Amino acid sequence: MIHIVNGDVVGNKIGILTGDILVWREMYDFGPLAADISEKEWIKRRALFLMKK
């Protein structure tokens, strides 16, 4: 069994479960998002935002 979790905090908390734990560290939920722009513009905006962090 592989348990896929979002973030190290959750991964550390479920360490008692049997099987492997895969910590997914995705930052899509961090920063600006927009549905009305092209993929190229979206990538550009995300990159600029994340470079400031």
Distance bins in CASP14 RR format, pairs under 12 A and 6 or more apart:
PFRMAT RR
TARGET T0000
AUTHOR 0000-0000-0000
RMODE 2
METHOD distances of the structure
MODEL  1
1 14 0 0 0 0 0 1 0 0 0 0 0
1 17 1 0 0 1 0 0 0 0 0 0 0
1 18 1 0 0 1 0 0 0 0 0 0 0
1 19 1 0 1 0 0 0 0 0 0 0 0
1 20 1 0 0 1 0 0 0 0 0 0 0
1 21 0 0 0 0 1 0 0 0 0 0 0
1 22 0 0 0 0 0 1 0 0 0 0 0
2 14 0 0 0 0 0 1 0 0 0 0 0
2 17 0 0 0 0 0 1 0 0 0 0 0
2 18 0 0 0 0 0 1 0 0 0 0 0
2 19 1 0 0 1 0 0 0 0 0 0 0
2 20 1 0 1 0 0 0 0 0 0 0 0
2 21 1 0 0 1 0 0 0 0 0 0 0
2 22 1 0 1 0 0 0 0 0 0 0 0
2 23 0 0 0 0 0 1 0 0 0 0 0
2 24 0 0 0 0 0 1 0 0 0 0 0
3 10 0 0 0 0 1 0 0 0 0 0 0
3 11 1 0 0 1 0 0 0 0 0 0 0
3 13 0 0 0 0 0 1 0 0 0 0 0
3 14 1 0 0 1 0 0 0 0 0 0 0
3 15 0 0 0 0 1 0 0 0 0 0 0
3 16 0 0 0 0 0 1 0 0 0 0 0
3 17 1 0 1 0 0 0 0 0 0 0 0
3 18 0 0 0 0 1 0 0 0 0 0 0
3 19 1 0 0 1 0 0 0 0 0 0 0
3 20 1 0 0 1 0 0 0 0 0 0 0
3 21 1 0 1 0 0 0 0 0 0 0 0
3 22 1 0 0 1 0 0 0 0 0 0 0
3 23 0 0 0 0 1 0 0 0 0 0 0
3 24 0 0 0 0 0 1 0 0 0 0 0
4 10 0 0 0 0 1 0 0 0 0 0 0
4 11 0 0 0 0 1 0 0 0 0 0 0
4 14 0 0 0 0 0 1 0 0 0 0 0
4 17 0 0 0 0 0 1 0 0 0 0 0
4 19 0 0 0 0 0 1 0 0 0 0 0
4 20 0 0 0 0 1 0 0 0 0 0 0
4 21 0 0 0 0 1 0 0 0 0 0 0
4 22 1 0 1 0 0 0 0 0 0 0 0
4 23 0 0 0 0 1 0 0 0 0 0 0
4 24 1 0 1 0 0 0 0 0 0 0 0
4 25 0 0 0 0 0 1 0 0 0 0 0
4 26 0 0 0 0 0 1 0 0 0 0 0
5 11 1 0 1 0 0 0 0 0 0 0 0
5 12 0 0 0 0 1 0 0 0 0 0 0
5 13 0 0 0 0 1 0 0 0 0 0 0
5 14 1 0 0 1 0 0 0 0 0 0 0
5 15 0 0 0 0 1 0 0 0 0 0 0
5 17 0 0 0 0 0 1 0 0 0 0 0
5 20 0 0 0 0 0 1 0 0 0 0 0
5 21 1 0 0 1 0 0 0 0 0 0 0
5 22 1 0 0 1 0 0 0 0 0 0 0
5 23 1 0 1 0 0 0 0 0 0 0 0
5 24 1 0 0 1 0 0 0 0 0 0 0
5 25 0 0 0 0 1 0 0 0 0 0 0
5 26 0 0 0 0 0 1 0 0 0 0 0
6 13 0 0 0 0 0 1 0 0 0 0 0
6 14 0 0 0 0 0 1 0 0 0 0 0
6 21 0 0 0 0 0 1 0 0 0 0 0
6 22 0 0 0 0 0 1 0 0 0 0 0
6 23 1 0 0 1 0 0 0 0 0 0 0
6 24 1 0 1 0 0 0 0 0 0 0 0
6 25 0 0 0 0 1 0 0 0 0 0 0
6 26 1 0 0 1 0 0 0 0 0 0 0
6 27 0 0 0 0 0 1 0 0 0 0 0
6 28 0 0 0 0 0 1 0 0 0 0 0
6 29 0 0 0 0 1 0 0 0 0 0 0
6 30 0 0 0 0 0 1 0 0 0 0 0
7 13 0 0 0 0 0 1 0 0 0 0 0
7 14 0 0 0 0 0 1 0 0 0 0 0
7 21 0 0 0 0 0 1 0 0 0 0 0
7 22 0 0 0 0 0 1 0 0 0 0 0
7 23 1 0 1 0 0 0 0 0 0 0 0
7 24 1 0 0 1 0 0 0 0 0 0 0
7 25 1 0 1 0 0 0 0 0 0 0 0
7 26 0 0 0 0 1 0 0 0 0 0 0
7 27 0 0 0 0 0 1 0 0 0 0 0
7 29 0 0 0 0 0 1 0 0 0 0 0
7 30 0 0 0 0 0 1 0 0 0 0 0
8 14 0 0 0 0 0 1 0 0 0 0 0
8 15 0 0 0 0 0 1 0 0 0 0 0
8 21 0 0 0 0 0 1 0 0 0 0 0
8 22 0 0 0 0 0 1 0 0 0 0 0
8 23 1 0 1 0 0 0 0 0 0 0 0
8 24 0 0 0 0 0 1 0 0 0 0 0
8 25 1 0 0 1 0 0 0 0 0 0 0
9 15 0 0 0 0 0 1 0 0 0 0 0
9 23 0 0 0 0 1 0 0 0 0 0 0
9 25 0 0 0 0 0 1 0 0 0 0 0
10 17 0 0 0 0 0 1 0 0 0 0 0
10 21 0 0 0 0 1 0 0 0 0 0 0
10 22 0 0 0 0 0 1 0 0 0 0 0
10 23 1 0 0 1 0 0 0 0 0 0 0
10 24 0 0 0 0 1 0 0 0 0 0 0
10 25 0 0 0 0 0 1 0 0 0 0 0
11 17 0 0 0 0 1 0 0 0 0 0 0
11 20 0 0 0 0 0 1 0 0 0 0 0
11 21 1 0 1 0 0 0 0 0 0 0 0
11 22 0 0 0 0 1 0 0 0 0 0 0
11 23 1 0 1 0 0 0 0 0 0 0 0
11 24 0 0 0 0 1 0 0 0 0 0 0
11 25 0 0 0 0 0 1 0 0 0 0 0
12 21 0 0 0 0 1 0 0 0 0 0 0
12 23 0 0 0 0 1 0 0 0 0 0 0
13 21 0 0 0 0 0 1 0 0 0 0 0
13 23 0 0 0 0 0 1 0 0 0 0 0
14 20 0 0 0 0 0 1 0 0 0 0 0
14 21 1 0 0 1 0 0 0 0 0 0 0
14 22 0 0 0 0 0 1 0 0 0 0 0
14 23 0 0 0 0 0 1 0 0 0 0 0
15 21 1 0 0 1 0 0 0 0 0 0 0
15 23 0 0 0 0 0 1 0 0 0 0 0
26 46 0 0 0 0 0 1 0 0 0 0 0
26 50 0 0 0 0 0 1 0 0 0 0 0
27 33 0 0 0 0 0 1 0 0 0 0 0
27 46 0 0 0 0 1 0 0 0 0 0 0
27 47 0 0 0 0 0 1 0 0 0 0 0
27 49 0 0 0 0 1 0 0 0 0 0 0
27 50 1 0 0 1 0 0 0 0 0 0 0
27 53 0 0 0 0 1 0 0 0 0 0 0
28 42 0 0 0 0 0 1 0 0 0 0 0
28 46 0 0 0 0 1 0 0 0 0 0 0
28 49 0 0 0 0 0 1 0 0 0 0 0
28 50 0 0 0 0 0 1 0 0 0 0 0
29 46 0 0 0 0 0 1 0 0 0 0 0
30 46 0 0 0 0 1 0 0 0 0 0 0
30 49 0 0 0 0 1 0 0 0 0 0 0
30 50 0 0 0 0 1 0 0 0 0 0 0
30 52 0 0 0 0 0 1 0 0 0 0 0
30 53 0 0 0 0 1 0 0 0 0 0 0
31 42 0 0 0 0 0 1 0 0 0 0 0
31 45 0 0 0 0 1 0 0 0 0 0 0
31 46 1 0 0 1 0 0 0 0 0 0 0
31 47 0 0 0 0 0 1 0 0 0 0 0
31 48 0 0 0 0 0 1 0 0 0 0 0
31 49 1 0 1 0 0 0 0 0 0 0 0
31 50 0 0 0 0 1 0 0 0 0 0 0
31 52 0 0 0 0 0 1 0 0 0 0 0
31 53 0 0 0 0 1 0 0 0 0 0 0
32 41 0 0 0 0 0 1 0 0 0 0 0
32 42 0 0 0 0 1 0 0 0 0 0 0
32 44 0 0 0 0 0 1 0 0 0 0 0
32 45 1 0 0 1 0 0 0 0 0 0 0
32 46 1 0 0 1 0 0 0 0 0 0 0
32 47 0 0 0 0 0 1 0 0 0 0 0
32 48 0 0 0 0 1 0 0 0 0 0 0
32 49 1 0 1 0 0 0 0 0 0 0 0
32 50 0 0 0 0 0 1 0 0 0 0 0
32 52 0 0 0 0 0 1 0 0 0 0 0
33 42 1 0 0 1 0 0 0 0 0 0 0
33 45 0 0 0 0 1 0 0 0 0 0 0
33 46 0 0 0 0 1 0 0 0 0 0 0
33 49 0 0 0 0 1 0 0 0 0 0 0
34 41 0 0 0 0 1 0 0 0 0 0 0
34 42 1 0 0 1 0 0 0 0 0 0 0
34 43 0 0 0 0 0 1 0 0 0 0 0
34 44 0 0 0 0 0 1 0 0 0 0 0
34 45 1 0 0 1 0 0 0 0 0 0 0
34 46 0 0 0 0 1 0 0 0 0 0 0
34 49 0 0 0 0 0 1 0 0 0 0 0
35 41 0 0 0 0 0 1 0 0 0 0 0
35 42 0 0 0 0 1 0 0 0 0 0 0
36 42 0 0 0 0 1 0 0 0 0 0 0
36 45 0 0 0 0 0 1 0 0 0 0 0
37 43 0 0 0 0 1 0 0 0 0 0 0
37 44 0 0 0 0 1 0 0 0 0 0 0
37 45 1 0 0 1 0 0 0 0 0 0 0
37 46 0 0 0 0 0 1 0 0 0 0 0
38 44 0 0 0 0 1 0 0 0 0 0 0
38 45 0 0 0 0 0 1 0 0 0 0 0
39 45 0 0 0 0 0 1 0 0 0 0 0
39 46 0 0 0 0 0 1 0 0 0 0 0
40 46 0 0 0 0 0 1 0 0 0 0 0
40 47 0 0 0 0 0 1 0 0 0 0 0
41 47 0 0 0 0 0 1 0 0 0 0 0
41 48 0 0 0 0 0 1 0 0 0 0 0
42 48 0 0 0 0 0 1 0 0 0 0 0
42 49 0 0 0 0 0 1 0 0 0 0 0
43 49 0 0 0 0 0 1 0 0 0 0 0
43 50 0 0 0 0 0 1 0 0 0 0 0
44 50 0 0 0 0 0 1 0 0 0 0 0
44 51 0 0 0 0 0 1 0 0 0 0 0
45 51 0 0 0 0 0 1 0 0 0 0 0
45 52 0 0 0 0 0 1 0 0 0 0 0
46 52 0 0 0 0 0 1 0 0 0 0 0
46 53 0 0 0 0 0 1 0 0 0 0 0
47 53 0 0 0 0 0 1 0 0 0 0 0
END
